Amino acid sequence: MKNPLDSLWGTVIAGLVLTVVLYVFANNFLIGG
Amino acid sequence: MEYSMGIFRWVHFMAGVMWIGLLYYFNFVQVAGLKAAAADGTATGISKHIAPRALLYFRWSAVVTWLAGAALLGPRFVPAFTLQPEAAFIGIGAWLGTIMLFNVWVLIWPNQKKILGMVSASDDEKNKARRVAFLASRTNTMLSIPMLFFMGAGVHGF
């Protein structure tokens, strides 16, 4: 599998996905937990 | 106290704009620009005159951003870094910024010194350094996206 960081848009999309993952994690396990 | 917080916020923003601005310059402009310049034999100007200056402001603005951010957190420093519920969002932003600062000084800068010939390295070492510095820089670009979201959300809510 190709490393998404080799592509600029792969990097941006990975950053957006990570934002959503961290947001759900924070709301469920840090703030709401 | 209020005045000092205002100054810390101002410095944090200015240094942060310089740090992330140069990070985006490297990733969105210089990587592709150097590749094109290498193809027509004009890369030396960039790697000799532009990249070292950009890296100088890049690595020191990272330090200033982190220090001003730590000062701005003040008594919320420990709650933020221990991800307490009342400081969870700003804490995630602070951790992401800290990881990015680590990447700048431990992975990007030492490897860039080899790539730019500031320290001696064999061709094999330079190739490895190029890959590590590239991936660390791309990792920071990726991390900057949630970092900026959580910094903003930590202060203004979402």
N, CA and C atoms of all chains as a GROMACS GRO file, in nm:
protein
  573
    1MET      N    1   0.084  -0.120   0.000
    1MET     CA    2   0.000   0.000   0.000
    1MET      C    3   0.088   0.126   0.000
    2LYS      N    4   0.050   0.221  -0.081
    2LYS     CA    5   0.128   0.344  -0.092
    2LYS      C    6   0.113   0.430   0.034
    3ASN      N    7   0.221   0.495   0.075
    3ASN     CA    8   0.216   0.584   0.191
    3ASN      C    9   0.139   0.711   0.152
    4PRO      N   10   0.028   0.742   0.222
    4PRO     CA   11  -0.049   0.862   0.184
    4PRO      C   12   0.031   0.991   0.197
    5LEU      N   13   0.137   0.990   0.282
    5LEU     CA   14   0.218   1.111   0.300
    5LEU      C   15   0.307   1.141   0.180
    6ASP      N   16   0.320   1.046   0.088
    6ASP     CA   17   0.398   1.072  -0.033
    6ASP      C   18   0.324   1.168  -0.126
    7SER      N   19   0.192   1.176  -0.107
    7SER     CA   20   0.113   1.267  -0.190
    7SER      C   21   0.064   1.383  -0.104
    8LEU      N   22   0.064   1.501  -0.162
    8LEU     CA   23   0.020   1.620  -0.088
    8LEU      C   24  -0.127   1.608  -0.047
    9TRP      N   25  -0.208   1.562  -0.141
    9TRP     CA   26  -0.351   1.549  -0.110
    9TRP      C   27  -0.377   1.433  -0.014
   10GLY      N   28  -0.296   1.329  -0.022
   10GLY     CA   29  -0.305   1.219   0.076
   10GLY      C   30  -0.276   1.270   0.215
   11THR      N   31  -0.179   1.362   0.226
   11THR     CA   32  -0.142   1.423   0.354
   11THR      C   33  -0.258   1.505   0.410
   12VAL      N   34  -0.320   1.586   0.324
   12VAL     CA   35  -0.432   1.672   0.367
   12VAL      C   36  -0.551   1.586   0.410
   13ILE      N   37  -0.581   1.485   0.331
   13ILE     CA   38  -0.695   1.397   0.365
   13ILE      C   39  -0.667   1.322   0.496
   14ALA      N   40  -0.543   1.273   0.514
   14ALA     CA   41  -0.506   1.206   0.639
   14ALA      C   42  -0.523   1.300   0.758
   15GLY      N   43  -0.488   1.427   0.739
   15GLY     CA   44  -0.504   1.527   0.845
   15GLY      C   45  -0.651   1.550   0.878
   16LEU      N   46  -0.737   1.554   0.776
   16LEU     CA   47  -0.880   1.574   0.800
   16LEU      C   48  -0.940   1.453   0.872
   17VAL      N   49  -0.900   1.333   0.829
   17VAL     CA   50  -0.949   1.210   0.894
   17VAL      C   51  -0.904   1.207   1.040
   18LEU      N   52  -0.778   1.241   1.064
   18LEU     CA   53  -0.725   1.243   1.201
   18LEU      C   54  -0.801   1.344   1.288
   19THR      N   55  -0.839   1.456   1.229
   19THR     CA   56  -0.917   1.557   1.302
   19THR      C   57  -1.049   1.497   1.351
   20VAL      N   58  -1.120   1.428   1.262
   20VAL     CA   59  -1.249   1.366   1.297
   20VAL      C   60  -1.229   1.260   1.405
   21VAL      N   61  -1.126   1.175   1.389
   21VAL     CA   62  -1.099   1.068   1.486
   21VAL      C   63  -1.071   1.127   1.624
   22LEU      N   64  -0.985   1.229   1.629
   22LEU     CA   65  -0.951   1.290   1.758
   22LEU      C   66  -1.071   1.362   1.819
   23TYR      N   67  -1.154   1.422   1.736
   23TYR     CA   68  -1.274   1.492   1.785
   23TYR      C   69  -1.370   1.393   1.850
   24VAL      N   70  -1.395   1.281   1.783
   24VAL     CA   71  -1.485   1.177   1.839
   24VAL      C   72  -1.423   1.119   1.967
   25PHE      N   73  -1.292   1.093   1.964
   25PHE     CA   74  -1.223   1.041   2.082
   25PHE      C   75  -1.237   1.138   2.200
   26ALA      N   76  -1.211   1.266   2.176
   26ALA     CA   77  -1.216   1.366   2.285
   26ALA      C   78  -1.356   1.377   2.341
   27ASN      N   79  -1.457   1.380   2.254
   27ASN     CA   80  -1.594   1.396   2.302
   27ASN      C   81  -1.642   1.274   2.380
   28ASN      N   82  -1.597   1.156   2.341
   28ASN     CA   83  -1.648   1.034   2.404
   28ASN      C   84  -1.565   0.989   2.523
   29PHE      N   85  -1.434   1.012   2.520
   29PHE     CA   86  -1.347   0.955   2.625
   29PHE      C   87  -1.284   1.061   2.716
   30LEU      N   88  -1.273   1.185   2.671
   30LEU     CA   89  -1.210   1.286   2.756
   30LEU      C   90  -1.312   1.378   2.819
   31ILE      N   91  -1.409   1.423   2.739
   31ILE     CA   92  -1.507   1.519   2.791
   31ILE      C   93  -1.631   1.446   2.844
   32GLY      N   94  -1.684   1.358   2.763
   32GLY     CA   95  -1.808   1.290   2.804
   32GLY      C   96  -1.785   1.166   2.889
   33GLY      N   97  -1.657   1.120   2.893
   33GLY     CA   98  -1.630   0.991   2.961
   33GLY      C   99  -1.627   0.999   3.112
   34MET      N  100  -0.098   4.106   3.462
   34MET     CA  101  -0.123   3.966   3.421
   34MET      C  102  -0.200   3.961   3.288
   35GLU      N  103  -0.306   4.044   3.279
   35GLU     CA  104  -0.386   4.043   3.155
   35GLU      C  105  -0.303   4.092   3.037
   36TYR      N  106  -0.220   4.196   3.063
   36TYR     CA  107  -0.136   4.249   2.956
   36TYR      C  108  -0.036   4.144   2.909
   37SER      N  109   0.024   4.073   3.004
   37SER     CA  110   0.123   3.972   2.965
   37SER      C  111   0.058   3.861   2.884
   38MET      N  112  -0.065   3.821   2.920
   38MET     CA  113  -0.136   3.718   2.843
   38MET      C  114  -0.162   3.766   2.700
   39GLY      N  115  -0.197   3.895   2.688
   39GLY     CA  116  -0.218   3.953   2.555
   39GLY      C  117  -0.091   3.950   2.471
   40ILE      N  118   0.021   3.978   2.534
   40ILE     CA  119   0.150   3.975   2.464
   40ILE      C  120   0.184   3.831   2.424
   41PHE      N  121   0.164   3.736   2.518
   41PHE     CA  122   0.194   3.595   2.487
   41PHE      C  123   0.108   3.547   2.370
   42ARG      N  124  -0.020   3.585   2.370
   42ARG     CA  125  -0.111   3.542   2.262
   42ARG      C  126  -0.064   3.599   2.129
   43TRP      N  127  -0.027   3.726   2.130
   43TRP     CA  128   0.019   3.796   2.009
   43TRP      C  129   0.145   3.727   1.954
   44VAL      N  130   0.243   3.704   2.043
   44VAL     CA  131   0.368   3.639   2.002
   44VAL      C  132   0.339   3.496   1.953
   45HIS      N  133   0.252   3.424   2.023
   45HIS     CA  134   0.215   3.288   1.985
   45HIS      C  135   0.157   3.285   1.843
   46PHE      N  136   0.070   3.381   1.814
   46PHE     CA  137   0.008   3.387   1.680
   46PHE      C  138   0.112   3.422   1.573
   47MET      N  139   0.194   3.524   1.600
   47MET     CA  140   0.291   3.568   1.498
   47MET      C  141   0.393   3.458   1.468
   48ALA      N  142   0.448   3.400   1.574
   48ALA     CA  143   0.548   3.294   1.554
   48ALA      C  144   0.482   3.172   1.491
   49GLY      N  145   0.357   3.143   1.533
   49GLY     CA  146   0.285   3.028   1.477
   49GLY      C  147   0.257   3.044   1.329
   50VAL      N  148   0.220   3.167   1.289
   50VAL     CA  149   0.197   3.193   1.146
   50VAL      C  150   0.327   3.170   1.067
   51MET      N  151   0.439   3.217   1.124
   51MET     CA  152   0.568   3.198   1.055
   51MET      C  153   0.604   3.050   1.046
   52TRP      N  154   0.587   2.976   1.158
   52TRP     CA  155   0.621   2.834   1.161
   52TRP      C  156   0.536   2.755   1.061
   53ILE      N  157   0.405   2.765   1.075
   53ILE     CA  158   0.318   2.684   0.989
   53ILE      C  159   0.321   2.736   0.846
   54GLY      N  160   0.339   2.868   0.830
   54GLY     CA  161   0.352   2.924   0.695
   54GLY      C  162   0.472   2.866   0.623
   55LEU      N  163   0.586   2.859   0.691
   55LEU     CA  164   0.706   2.800   0.629
   55LEU      C  165   0.690   2.650   0.609
   56LEU      N  166   0.621   2.583   0.703
   56LEU     CA  167   0.594   2.439   0.685
   56LEU      C  168   0.514   2.416   0.557
   57TYR      N  169   0.411   2.500   0.536
   57TYR     CA  170   0.329   2.486   0.414
   57TYR      C  171   0.409   2.526   0.290
   58TYR      N  172   0.498   2.626   0.304
   58TYR     CA  173   0.586   2.662   0.192
   58TYR      C  174   0.670   2.540   0.152
   59PHE      N  175   0.732   2.474   0.251
   59PHE     CA  176   0.815   2.356   0.220
   59PHE      C  177   0.732   2.250   0.147
   60ASN      N  178   0.613   2.220   0.203
   60ASN     CA  179   0.535   2.108   0.152
   60ASN      C  180   0.456   2.138   0.026
   61PHE      N  181   0.399   2.259   0.018
   61PHE     CA  182   0.315   2.290  -0.098
   61PHE      C  183   0.396   2.350  -0.214
   62VAL      N  184   0.513   2.412  -0.182
   62VAL     CA  185   0.586   2.484  -0.286
   62VAL      C  186   0.725   2.424  -0.312
   63GLN      N  187   0.808   2.414  -0.205
   63GLN     CA  188   0.950   2.386  -0.228
   63GLN      C  189   0.978   2.243  -0.276
   64VAL      N  190   0.905   2.144  -0.222
   64VAL     CA  191   0.931   2.004  -0.262
   64VAL      C  192   0.913   1.989  -0.413
   65ALA      N  193   0.798   2.036  -0.463
   65ALA     CA  194   0.772   2.026  -0.608
   65ALA      C  195   0.863   2.120  -0.687
   66GLY      N  196   0.891   2.239  -0.629
   66GLY     CA  197   0.977   2.336  -0.697
   66GLY      C  198   1.119   2.285  -0.713
   67LEU      N  199   1.171   2.220  -0.607
   67LEU     CA  200   1.308   2.166  -0.614
   67LEU      C  201   1.318   2.053  -0.716
   68LYS      N  202   1.211   1.973  -0.722
   68LYS     CA  203   1.210   1.861  -0.818
   68LYS      C  204   1.219   1.916  -0.962
   69ALA      N  205   1.137   2.019  -0.988
   69ALA     CA  206   1.138   2.082  -1.121
   69ALA      C  207   1.271   2.151  -1.147
   70ALA      N  208   1.325   2.218  -1.043
   70ALA     CA  209   1.453   2.290  -1.059
   70ALA      C  210   1.568   2.193  -1.082
   71ALA      N  211   1.564   2.076  -1.015
   71ALA     CA  212   1.670   1.976  -1.034
   71ALA      C  213   1.669   1.925  -1.178
   72ALA      N  214   1.550   1.916  -1.237
   72ALA     CA  215   1.537   1.866  -1.374
   72ALA      C  216   1.602   1.961  -1.475
   73ASP      N  217   1.598   2.092  -1.449
   73ASP     CA  218   1.662   2.185  -1.544
   73ASP      C  219   1.791   2.246  -1.490
   74GLY      N  220   1.845   2.185  -1.381
   74GLY     CA  221   1.977   2.225  -1.332
   74GLY      C  222   1.982   2.356  -1.256
   75THR      N  223   1.868   2.402  -1.201
   75THR     CA  224   1.868   2.531  -1.130
   75THR      C  225   1.839   2.515  -0.980
   76ALA      N  226   1.855   2.393  -0.927
   76ALA     CA  227   1.820   2.367  -0.787
   76ALA      C  228   1.918   2.429  -0.688
   77THR      N  229   2.041   2.454  -0.732
   77THR     CA  230   2.144   2.501  -0.638
   77THR      C  231   2.104   2.630  -0.569
   78GLY      N  232   2.045   2.721  -0.642
   78GLY     CA  233   2.004   2.850  -0.584
   78GLY      C  234   1.908   2.831  -0.468
   79ILE      N  235   1.815   2.739  -0.486
   79ILE     CA  236   1.716   2.714  -0.380
   79ILE      C  237   1.783   2.649  -0.260
   80SER      N  238   1.860   2.543  -0.285
   80SER     CA  239   1.918   2.469  -0.172
   80SER      C  240   2.032   2.547  -0.104
   81LYS      N  241   2.094   2.641  -0.177
   81LYS     CA  242   2.205   2.717  -0.118
   81LYS      C  243   2.157   2.846  -0.051
   82HIS      N  244   2.062   2.915  -0.112
   82HIS     CA  245   2.026   3.048  -0.062
   82HIS      C  246   1.889   3.055   0.005
   83ILE      N  247   1.794   2.972  -0.038
   83ILE     CA  248   1.658   2.985   0.016
   83ILE      C  249   1.632   2.887   0.130
   84ALA      N  250   1.661   2.759   0.106
   84ALA     CA  251   1.629   2.657   0.208
   84ALA      C  252   1.696   2.684   0.344
   85PRO      N  253   1.825   2.719   0.349
   85PRO     CA  254   1.885   2.744   0.482
   85PRO      C  255   1.820   2.859   0.558
   86ARG      N  256   1.783   2.967   0.484
   86ARG     CA  257   1.717   3.080   0.550
   86ARG      C  258   1.577   3.039   0.597
   87ALA      N  259   1.505   2.970   0.513
   87ALA     CA  260   1.370   2.926   0.550
   87ALA      C  261   1.377   2.834   0.672
   88LEU      N  262   1.476   2.744   0.675
   88LEU     CA  263   1.491   2.651   0.788
   88LEU      C  264   1.529   2.723   0.917
   89LEU      N  265   1.608   2.831   0.905
   89LEU     CA  266   1.647   2.908   1.024
   89LEU      C  267   1.522   2.965   1.093
   90TYR      N  268   1.438   3.037   1.013
   90TYR     CA  269   1.318   3.097   1.071
   90TYR      C  270   1.218   2.989   1.111
   91PHE      N  271   1.213   2.879   1.036
   91PHE     CA  272   1.122   2.768   1.063
   91PHE      C  273   1.148   2.708   1.201
   92ARG      N  274   1.274   2.671   1.229
   92ARG     CA  275   1.300   2.598   1.353
   92ARG      C  276   1.293   2.688   1.476
   93TRP      N  277   1.333   2.816   1.460
   93TRP     CA  278   1.327   2.905   1.576
   93TRP      C  279   1.187   2.959   1.600
   94SER      N  280   1.110   2.979   1.496
   94SER     CA  281   0.970   3.021   1.518
   94SER      C  282   0.892   2.907   1.584
   95ALA      N  283   0.932   2.782   1.560
   95ALA     CA  284   0.868   2.669   1.628
   95ALA      C  285   0.892   2.678   1.778
   96VAL      N  286   1.014   2.710   1.817
   96VAL     CA  287   1.048   2.722   1.960
   96VAL      C  288   0.969   2.836   2.024
   97VAL      N  289   0.969   2.952   1.956
   97VAL     CA  290   0.899   3.070   2.011
   97VAL      C  291   0.748   3.041   2.022
   98THR      N  292   0.692   2.975   1.921
   98THR     CA  293   0.549   2.942   1.926
   98THR      C  294   0.518   2.856   2.048
   99TRP      N  295   0.601   2.753   2.070
   99TRP     CA  296   0.576   2.660   2.182
   99TRP      C  297   0.591   2.732   2.316
  100LEU      N  298   0.696   2.811   2.331
  100LEU     CA  299   0.720   2.880   2.458
  100LEU      C  300   0.608   2.982   2.488
  101ALA      N  301   0.568   3.058   2.386
  101ALA     CA  302   0.460   3.157   2.406
  101ALA      C  303   0.329   3.084   2.434
  102GLY      N  304   0.307   2.969   2.370
  102GLY     CA  305   0.186   2.890   2.396
  102GLY      C  306   0.185   2.836   2.538
  103ALA      N  307   0.301   2.790   2.586
  103ALA     CA  308   0.311   2.738   2.723
  103ALA      C  309   0.284   2.850   2.822
  104ALA      N  310   0.338   2.969   2.795
  104ALA     CA  311   0.316   3.084   2.883
  104ALA      C  312   0.168   3.124   2.881
  105LEU      N  313   0.108   3.116   2.763
  105LEU     CA  314  -0.033   3.152   2.747
  105LEU      C  315  -0.123   3.056   2.823
  106LEU      N  316  -0.087   2.930   2.827
  106LEU     CA  317  -0.165   2.832   2.904
  106LEU      C  318  -0.160   2.865   3.053
  107GLY      N  319  -0.045   2.912   3.099
  107GLY     CA  320  -0.032   2.952   3.241
  107GLY      C  321  -0.075   2.840   3.334
  108PRO      N  322  -0.173   2.867   3.423
  108PRO     CA  323  -0.216   2.765   3.519
  108PRO      C  324  -0.290   2.647   3.454
  109ARG      N  325  -0.328   2.663   3.326
  109ARG     CA  326  -0.395   2.552   3.255
  109ARG      C  327  -0.295   2.458   3.187
  110PHE      N  328  -0.164   2.483   3.207
  110PHE     CA  329  -0.063   2.400   3.141
  110PHE      C  330  -0.077   2.252   3.179
  111VAL      N  331  -0.081   2.224   3.308
  111VAL     CA  332  -0.091   2.084   3.353
  111VAL      C  333  -0.226   2.022   3.317
  112PRO      N  334  -0.339   2.090   3.344
  112PRO     CA  335  -0.468   2.031   3.300
  112PRO      C  336  -0.472   2.003   3.150
  113ALA      N  337  -0.411   2.092   3.070
  113ALA     CA  338  -0.412   2.070   2.924
  113ALA      C  339  -0.330   1.947   2.887
  114PHE      N  340  -0.207   1.938   2.940
  114PHE     CA  341  -0.121   1.827   2.900
  114PHE      C  342  -0.162   1.694   2.963
  115THR      N  343  -0.243   1.698   3.069
  115THR     CA  344  -0.296   1.572   3.124
  115THR      C  345  -0.438   1.546   3.072
  116LEU      N  346  -0.479   1.626   2.974
  116LEU     CA  347  -0.606   1.608   2.902
  116LEU      C  348  -0.726   1.601   2.996
  117GLN      N  349  -0.729   1.694   3.093
  117GLN     CA  350  -0.845   1.702   3.182
  117GLN      C  351  -0.966   1.750   3.102
  118PRO      N  352  -1.089   1.709   3.142
  118PRO     CA  353  -1.208   1.744   3.061
  118PRO      C  354  -1.220   1.893   3.031
  119GLU      N  355  -1.188   1.980   3.127
  119GLU     CA  356  -1.206   2.124   3.104
  119GLU      C  357  -1.101   2.182   3.009
  120ALA      N  358  -0.995   2.106   2.981
  120ALA     CA  359  -0.890   2.156   2.892
  120ALA      C  360  -0.854   2.052   2.786
  121ALA      N  361  -0.950   1.964   2.754
  121ALA     CA  362  -0.919   1.852   2.665
  121ALA      C  363  -0.885   1.898   2.523
  122PHE      N  364  -0.964   1.992   2.469
  122PHE     CA  365  -0.940   2.034   2.330
  122PHE      C  366  -0.808   2.108   2.315
  123ILE      N  367  -0.786   2.207   2.404
  123ILE     CA  368  -0.659   2.281   2.395
  123ILE      C  369  -0.543   2.187   2.427
  124GLY      N  370  -0.568   2.085   2.511
  124GLY     CA  371  -0.464   1.988   2.546
  124GLY      C  372  -0.423   1.903   2.425
  125ILE      N  373  -0.522   1.862   2.345
  125ILE     CA  374  -0.490   1.786   2.223
  125ILE      C  375  -0.409   1.874   2.127
  126GLY      N  376  -0.452   2.001   2.113
  126GLY     CA  377  -0.378   2.094   2.029
  126GLY      C  378  -0.235   2.112   2.079
  127ALA      N  379  -0.220   2.124   2.211
  127ALA     CA  380  -0.087   2.144   2.270
  127ALA      C  381   0.002   2.020   2.250
  128TRP      N  382  -0.057   1.903   2.265
  128TRP     CA  383   0.022   1.780   2.242
  128TRP      C  384   0.065   1.768   2.095
  129LEU      N  385  -0.029   1.800   2.004
  129LEU     CA  386   0.006   1.791   1.861
  129LEU      C  387   0.118   1.891   1.828
  130GLY      N  388   0.109   2.013   1.884
  130GLY     CA  389   0.214   2.112   1.862
  130GLY      C  390   0.347   2.067   1.920
  131THR      N  391   0.342   2.000   2.033
  131THR     CA  392   0.466   1.951   2.096
  131THR      C  393   0.531   1.840   2.013
  132ILE      N  394   0.448   1.750   1.961
  132ILE     CA  395   0.501   1.644   1.873
  132ILE      C  396   0.565   1.708   1.748
  133MET      N  397   0.498   1.812   1.696
  133MET     CA  398   0.551   1.880   1.578
  133MET      C  399   0.685   1.949   1.608
  134LEU      N  400   0.696   2.011   1.727
  134LEU     CA  401   0.824   2.073   1.766
  134LEU      C  402   0.935   1.968   1.775
  135PHE      N  403   0.900   1.852   1.833
  135PHE     CA  404   0.996   1.741   1.841
  135PHE      C  405   1.042   1.701   1.700
  136ASN      N  406   0.946   1.687   1.608
  136ASN     CA  407   0.980   1.649   1.470
  136ASN      C  408   1.075   1.750   1.405
  137VAL      N  409   1.050   1.878   1.431
  137VAL     CA  410   1.135   1.983   1.372
  137VAL      C  411   1.280   1.967   1.418
  138TRP      N  412   1.300   1.956   1.549
  138TRP     CA  413   1.437   1.960   1.603
  138TRP      C  414   1.507   1.826   1.604
  139VAL      N  415   1.432   1.716   1.610
  139VAL     CA  416   1.496   1.584   1.622
  139VAL      C  417   1.501   1.512   1.487
  140LEU      N  418   1.403   1.536   1.400
  140LEU     CA  419   1.401   1.463   1.272
  140LEU      C  420   1.431   1.552   1.151
  141ILE      N  421   1.367   1.670   1.144
  141ILE     CA  422   1.382   1.751   1.022
  141ILE      C  423   1.518   1.823   1.018
  142TRP      N  424   1.549   1.899   1.121
  142TRP     CA  425   1.670   1.983   1.117
  142TRP      C  426   1.799   1.902   1.107
  143PRO      N  427   1.821   1.799   1.191
  143PRO     CA  428   1.948   1.724   1.178
  143PRO      C  429   1.963   1.658   1.040
  144ASN      N  430   1.853   1.613   0.983
  144ASN     CA  431   1.861   1.550   0.850
  144ASN      C  432   1.878   1.654   0.739
  145GLN      N  433   1.815   1.771   0.756
  145GLN     CA  434   1.834   1.878   0.657
  145GLN      C  435   1.979   1.926   0.654
  146LYS      N  436   2.045   1.923   0.770
  146LYS     CA  437   2.187   1.964   0.773
  146LYS      C  438   2.271   1.870   0.685
  147LYS      N  439   2.237   1.742   0.686
  147LYS     CA  440   2.309   1.646   0.600
  147LYS      C  441   2.276   1.672   0.453
  148ILE      N  442   2.147   1.694   0.424
  148ILE     CA  443   2.102   1.714   0.285
  148ILE      C  444   2.167   1.839   0.224
  149LEU      N  445   2.173   1.947   0.305
  149LEU     CA  446   2.224   2.075   0.254
  149LEU      C  447   2.376   2.086   0.264
  150GLY      N  448   2.442   1.980   0.315
  150GLY     CA  449   2.588   1.980   0.320
  150GLY      C  450   2.646   2.058   0.436
  151MET      N  451   2.564   2.089   0.538
  151MET     CA  452   2.616   2.162   0.655
  151MET      C  453   2.696   2.070   0.746
  152VAL      N  454   2.668   1.941   0.740
  152VAL     CA  455   2.751   1.840   0.806
  152VAL      C  456   2.785   1.733   0.701
  153SER      N  457   2.899   1.668   0.717
  153SER     CA  458   2.940   1.572   0.614
  153SER      C  459   2.855   1.445   0.623
  154ALA      N  460   2.820   1.392   0.506
  154ALA     CA  461   2.741   1.270   0.498
  154ALA      C  462   2.767   1.205   0.362
  155SER      N  463   2.766   1.071   0.362
  155SER     CA  464   2.783   0.999   0.235
  155SER      C  465   2.655   1.012   0.152
  156ASP      N  466   2.660   0.973   0.026
  156ASP     CA  467   2.542   0.980  -0.060
  156ASP      C  468   2.429   0.894  -0.004
  157ASP      N  469   2.467   0.776   0.052
  157ASP     CA  470   2.367   0.687   0.109
  157ASP      C  471   2.300   0.752   0.231
  158GLU      N  472   2.383   0.813   0.315
  158GLU     CA  473   2.328   0.882   0.434
  158GLU      C  474   2.239   0.999   0.391
  159LYS      N  475   2.279   1.069   0.285
  159LYS     CA  476   2.198   1.181   0.236
  159LYS      C  477   2.062   1.134   0.185
  160ASN      N  478   2.063   1.020   0.115
  160ASN     CA  479   1.937   0.966   0.064
  160ASN      C  480   1.843   0.926   0.178
  161LYS      N  481   1.900   0.863   0.281
  161LYS     CA  482   1.819   0.827   0.398
  161LYS      C  483   1.768   0.953   0.468
  162ALA      N  484   1.856   1.052   0.484
  162ALA     CA  485   1.819   1.177   0.550
  162ALA      C  486   1.706   1.247   0.475
  163ARG      N  487   1.714   1.242   0.340
  163ARG     CA  488   1.612   1.306   0.256
  163ARG      C  489   1.475   1.245   0.283
  164ARG      N  490   1.471   1.112   0.294
  164ARG     CA  491   1.344   1.041   0.316
  164ARG      C  492   1.288   1.070   0.456
  165VAL      N  493   1.374   1.066   0.557
  165VAL     CA  494   1.329   1.091   0.695
  165VAL      C  495   1.278   1.235   0.710
  166ALA      N  496   1.355   1.331   0.657
  166ALA     CA  497   1.315   1.472   0.668
  166ALA      C  498   1.184   1.495   0.593
  167PHE      N  499   1.171   1.434   0.476
  167PHE     CA  500   1.049   1.449   0.396
  167PHE      C  501   0.927   1.396   0.472
  168LEU      N  502   0.940   1.274   0.526
  168LEU     CA  503   0.825   1.213   0.595
  168LEU      C  504   0.792   1.288   0.724
  169ALA      N  505   0.894   1.337   0.796
  169ALA     CA  506   0.869   1.414   0.919
  169ALA      C  507   0.798   1.545   0.885
  170SER      N  508   0.838   1.607   0.773
  170SER     CA  509   0.776   1.732   0.731
  170SER      C  510   0.630   1.709   0.689
  171ARG      N  511   0.609   1.599   0.614
  171ARG     CA  512   0.472   1.565   0.574
  171ARG      C  513   0.386   1.528   0.694
  172THR      N  514   0.447   1.460   0.793
  172THR     CA  515   0.375   1.426   0.916
  172THR      C  516   0.331   1.554   0.987
  173ASN      N  517   0.420   1.652   0.993
  173ASN     CA  518   0.384   1.779   1.057
  173ASN      C  519   0.273   1.851   0.981
  174THR      N  520   0.276   1.843   0.848
  174THR     CA  521   0.168   1.904   0.769
  174THR      C  522   0.035   1.837   0.803
  175MET      N  523   0.038   1.704   0.812
  175MET     CA  524  -0.083   1.628   0.847
  175MET      C  525  -0.130   1.668   0.988
  176LEU      N  526  -0.037   1.672   1.085
  176LEU     CA  527  -0.073   1.703   1.224
  176LEU      C  528  -0.119   1.847   1.241
  177SER      N  529  -0.072   1.939   1.153
  177SER     CA  530  -0.111   2.079   1.166
  177SER      C  531  -0.261   2.097   1.147
  178ILE      N  532  -0.324   2.007   1.071
  178ILE     CA  533  -0.467   2.021   1.041
  178ILE      C  534  -0.550   2.001   1.168
  179PRO      N  535  -0.538   1.887   1.240
  179PRO     CA  536  -0.610   1.878   1.369
  179PRO      C  537  -0.555   1.974   1.474
  180MET      N  538  -0.424   2.004   1.471
  180MET     CA  539  -0.366   2.096   1.571
  180MET      C  540  -0.437   2.231   1.565
  181LEU      N  541  -0.454   2.287   1.444
  181LEU     CA  542  -0.518   2.417   1.431
  181LEU      C  543  -0.666   2.410   1.468
  182PHE      N  544  -0.730   2.299   1.434
  182PHE     CA  545  -0.871   2.281   1.471
  182PHE      C  546  -0.888   2.282   1.623
  183PHE      N  547  -0.804   2.204   1.693
  183PHE     CA  548  -0.819   2.193   1.839
  183PHE      C  549  -0.771   2.318   1.911
  184MET      N  550  -0.672   2.388   1.858
  184MET     CA  551  -0.631   2.515   1.917
  184MET      C  552  -0.748   2.614   1.912
  185GLY      N  553  -0.813   2.622   1.796
  185GLY     CA  554  -0.927   2.712   1.780
  185GLY      C  555  -1.046   2.668   1.863
  186ALA      N  556  -1.075   2.537   1.859
  186ALA     CA  557  -1.191   2.484   1.932
  186ALA      C  558  -1.168   2.492   2.083
  187GLY      N  559  -1.043   2.481   2.127
  187GLY     CA  560  -1.012   2.487   2.270
  187GLY      C  561  -1.042   2.624   2.329
  188VAL      N  562  -1.031   2.727   2.245
  188VAL     CA  563  -1.054   2.863   2.293
  188VAL      C  564  -1.197   2.908   2.265
  189HIS      N  565  -1.245   2.879   2.144
  189HIS     CA  566  -1.375   2.932   2.102
  189HIS      C  567  -1.487   2.831   2.107
  190GLY      N  568  -1.456   2.703   2.132
  190GLY     CA  569  -1.558   2.599   2.130
  190GLY      C  570  -1.591   2.559   1.988
  191PHE      N  571  -1.666   2.450   1.975
  191PHE     CA  572  -1.706   2.405   1.841
  191PHE      C  573  -1.847   2.350   1.846
   0.00000   0.00000   0.00000
